Amino acid sequence: MSVRLNPYLGFRDGARAALEFYHSVFGGTLTVGTFGEAGMSQDPAEVDKVMHGQLDGEHDLVLMASDAPSGMPTPPASSISLSLSGDDPEVLTRWWNGLADGATIIEPLTVAPWGDTFGMLTDRHGVSWMVNISGASS
């Protein structure tokens, strides 16, 4: 048996664009199902909204997302950040650079006081990310 905790991002309308962006960053396989395909929409304007999307990226990364139908509230902004960490500077720096495209950089990817390389950003879809490369120097 195995157990996995993975992020599930909620959007009003932007899940497909966000998932496609993350697919370009993390690679892997992207699967997207719409409310229309599942027969779950009474509103023609919502048939193409994402009911469930899942990215199975490189290095066992799993990221899910969906859009909220108009009758369902979307949560307000939260204080949650997604954190990518490890000891592979090539992969993590590539991911940082991909996420940084169009992002607001909060803390550039640089050597932190604890000796790791660390950076923080909010990507173009409003999702906050932290990247920590163990024992690496930039």
Secondary structure, DSSP 8 states (H G I E B T S, - for coil): -------EEEESS-HHHHHHHHHHHH-SEEEEEETTTTT--SSGGGTTSEEEEEEE-GGG-EEEEEE--TTS------S-EEEEEES-HHHHHHHHHHHHTT-EEEEEEEE-TTSSEEEEEE-TTS-EEEEEETT---
